[in-house]
Amino acid sequence: MKKITIILALGFVVGVGNQACSKTLYERQSLYHYIRVEGSGTVRTLHFRRRGTEYDESMVDIAQPLWLGMRYYRLMFAGSLFVPEPKRVLMVGLGGGTLSRVTAHYFPEAVVDSVELDPEVVKIAEKYFLFRQGKNLKVFVRDGRVHVKSLVRRKAKYDIILLDAFRGGYIPYHLTTKEFLEECRKILAPGGVVVANLWDDVRLYEYQRRTFARVFKSHYAFGGGGNKILVATPRKVNLSKGELYERAKKLQKRRRFSFEMKSVVDEYDPEIDYPLRGEILVDGHAPANILRSQPLK
Amino acid sequence: MLVVLVFVCGWAILSLEILGGRILTPFFGSDVYVWGSVIGVFLMSLAIGYFLGGKLSKRFPKPGYLSAVILVAAAIVAVLPLFHEKVNNVVFDVMVAESVGGERWGSLVAASVLFLVPMTLLGMVSPYAVQLAATELVSVGEKAGTLYAISTVGSFLGCVMTSFYFILWWHTDTILLRTAGLLAVVALLFVALYPRTSSQKKGQEG
């Protein structure tokens, strides 16, 4: 979920796409967020507002339900390069539900479970974002950490866990810590991966990368310049860019994505762009939101 | 000296309250009910503490007893890092893992188990301090007012310093240990320095 559309003082909103006029379809303070749904032609965007800044959380084009409007959406499919036949997918942070819904579309044999803190967000996803719960597409309304911890107790297993929980720029700190990532690791099926949406332009990024490095053996980063998508595996996985292209090709043939899987691999960035030595985030000490407010040069 | 004592105890109470929320969040979420549980348990503990503190101060109006109460509280706070995770785990398993919504009552139970006793002990400090300070009947209200004000200013600063700075600088367990240390030092200094022969009402001497 990302990123910043600042409401200008004059009162016009930086537009989405090329539709000229946009209007507010829904606006309300829920228990957790100041939520606004904006409609612009057939495109709808979910915003959470925080301190005068609107953060785009989710997007859908109701004329083309499979359109992946936000740049990072496509990259979140990088997990399937590592698990081409996922049976169970867990999404932490539903938003408009676009990612969960499109994942369930391309992987119809998979169960896609989502966990979302705010019941109002689930209602909005269903009302404005074409999200429909069904047998293979379920939402659990609960804190992500509490849900994952109870999945550990139930010995549940997932092939892909997508981490994408933000509260309008506010990072729930208990979803960044080593202990949380260890809980995620415990509910990974053999060969499973965690896919996380990170903001790579703030100091928090370096802490998160180090924390991931402590818990997972291999890391593949995609994209950058705002959102960096990290695929992490508990065991060592050695794949060259060439091999990733091979896999992307097969996957594209089998799943017929509306986007080019190859373009995801194009954005694979093997460079280590954070200091390896330094503090990590733990439950007892995770100043996530201060670190988030410190920009990296 | 009494002033320093109530200030530090006030500081510790709210500092621990902030840490309480931080300790419960990884198990019960960061939702408003976690804060509700922590604040509720702290207020209930203080109520019990005020009541018991008042009673105890009537029977044993001596600084040594007050000091002992604070030392016991400090000792419990000092060992919290050893068991808060275990307590949270047990409460989570029993109340939360299998029942959606269990995190509400779970957080209340966990907050009670972890904080009810030390906060009750710290709640005993204020009435006890009033008892020791009350040398003449005409100024009891004034003395009580001053001590409560100082204690509450301590609470304010403890709350702000912990939530604005300590949590960023130090690990939660480190802050717990330092708070315990501070309480212990002040309690010991208090009993060492408090004028024994001052005009308190006579206790059950000898």
Contacts between the chains, C-beta under 8 A, distances in Angstrom:
chain1	res1	chain2	res2	distance
A	31	B	32	7.6
A	117	B	29	7.7
A	117	B	31	7.6
A	140	B	100	7.6
A	142	B	29	7.7
A	142	B	100	6.4
A	142	B	103	7.7
A	143	B	28	7.7
A	143	B	29	3.1
A	143	B	30	7.0
A	143	B	31	6.3
A	143	B	103	6.9
A	145	B	25	7.7
A	145	B	26	6.1
A	145	B	27	7.9
A	145	B	29	6.3
A	146	B	27	7.3
A	146	B	28	6.4
A	146	B	29	4.9
A	146	B	96	6.5
A	146	B	103	5.2
A	149	B	27	6.9
A	149	B	92	6.5
A	149	B	96	7.8
A	149	B	97	7.4
A	150	B	92	7.9
A	150	B	96	6.5
A	150	B	97	4.4
A	150	B	98	7.3
A	153	B	92	7.8
A	153	B	93	6.4
A	153	B	97	4.1
A	153	B	98	7.8
A	154	B	97	7.2
A	154	B	98	7.9
A	172	B	30	5.9
A	173	B	25	7.8
A	173	B	30	7.6
A	174	B	25	4.9
A	174	B	26	4.8
A	174	B	29	7.6
A	174	B	30	6.1
A	177	B	26	7.1
A	179	B	26	6.2
A	180	B	26	7.3
A	282	B	171	7.4
A	283	B	26	4.5
A	283	B	172	7.7
A	284	B	22	7.8
A	284	B	171	4.3
A	284	B	172	4.1
A	284	B	173	5.6
A	285	B	167	7.9
A	285	B	170	6.9
A	285	B	171	4.3
A	285	B	172	6.7
A	287	B	167	6.6
A	287	B	168	4.3
A	290	B	168	5.5
